[in-house]
Amino acid sequence: MGKALIIGAGGVASVCVHKCCQNSDVFEEICIASRTKSKCDTLKEKLDGGKTKISTAQVNADNVEELIELINKFKPDVVINLALPYQDLTIMDACLATKTDYVDTANYEPLDTAKFEYKWQWAYRERFEQAGITALLGSGFDPGVTGVFSAYAQKHEFDEINYIDILDCNAGDHGYPFATNFNPEINIREVSAKGSYIKNGKWVETEPMEIKRVYNFPEIGEKDMYLLHHEELESLALNIKGIKRIRFFMTFGQSYLTHLKCLENVGMTSIEPIEFEGKQIVPLQFLKAVLPDPASLGPRTKGKTNIGCIFIGKKDGKDKTYYLYNVCDHQECYKEVGSQAVSYTTGVPAMIGASMLLNGKWKKPGVHNIEEFDPDPFMDALNKFGLPWKESYSPELVD
Ligand code: NDP
């Protein structure tokens, strides 16, 4: 059906490439392009020989001209951005210049301020509309599937949704005292930032990790979880009718938090450059270099993830609660595609989002968040491609 250019060759891209090859009727041809071409070649070697034709390329995604040249050469129908959030705008610029559809899994973040906001990408709306191309923002799990779950709940289960709690539990154990499950720089920037949630249309800010709850996750059990700022709160509060409050919680173990506090206290999580032996270095980037590569955690990680949304609202004048979630097993993911569940739960929806543009079901010129589209074909694809969802009408609630 079409051609996809995948930018990035890390944990998430690796899963996405595997999944594109499993969906070869839609992904006839893919090109994997990243800063380090050897990583793209390794992926190609692993998956070559199937129905999807694979090529590779070297690209610096900070450079719009390089991206345009690559897009003009490969002529993809869609670009799947699985590099880092810093590259979102340059890749969107290149898509605009070449009139190519765009998909990502994380919103743009300037390098020098850890701030997650959609304003930079939403500013492209008119230009994408005029160019007749679609940008699908946030097609990972959270953001991503959480938005699709919300659209599905709105469409099929509620007249009005008043409260959403997004719960992200990773009960995987990789055996290291401290490691992050995806890009350490992005992960640590996210968890060391202030927390926030939306109440009655306004942001309420908290200190980092100030709000803690214990939740009994289906198929996992009780875990400590903490309220974090998360990007999908901003778009869901606008796109879901009747929202009074929306919060995001993520689980963290005590060992992770103790290490993080210690690293913070000594200045290792700072994104302010410092002078070291005549060279400018960013402490957090240095920390990334000494931590285990998330891609290496796959074979060691045991346990499950459970990510989902609890909705509270009204249907036919009556109060209603509804919980939609997915449980994923780290070792089963590793057996299937050679990656742990955090990369898996992001790479599968990235492939599905791109397939919705290639098959025309979600083609809508402009810049859109995922919950703006019909959730049904995406929900079907989740069941088909390894992220089956479960539902409950009487979940434990978070106070
Ligand atoms: P990795 O660090 O494993 O991979 C990032 C890849 O991007 C690497 O291959 C890297 O190249 C490449 N890259 C970085 N900078 C450039 C550049 N300037 N030009 C070209 N390539 C570049 O990250 P992950 O795979 O874990 O994460 C990928 C994305 O997914 C991130 O944006 C992350 O925020 C997002 N994510 C979203 C989630 C969701 O649920 N929505 C959950 C988890 C992650 P090199 O190998 O040379 O370093």
Boltz pocket constraint, residues with backbone or C-beta under 6 A from the ligand:
constraints:
  - pocket:
      binder: B
      contacts: [[A, 7], [A, 8], [A, 9], [A, 10], [A, 11], [A, 12], [A, 13], [A, 33], [A, 34], [A, 35], [A, 36], [A, 39], [A, 59], [A, 60], [A, 61], [A, 62], [A, 81], [A, 82], [A, 83], [A, 84], [A, 85], [A, 87], [A, 105], [A, 106], [A, 138], [A, 139], [A, 140], [A, 141], [A, 142], [A, 143], [A, 144], [A, 181], [A, 182], [A, 183], [A, 186], [A, 294], [A, 295], [A, 342], [A, 345], [A, 346]]
      max_distance: 6.0
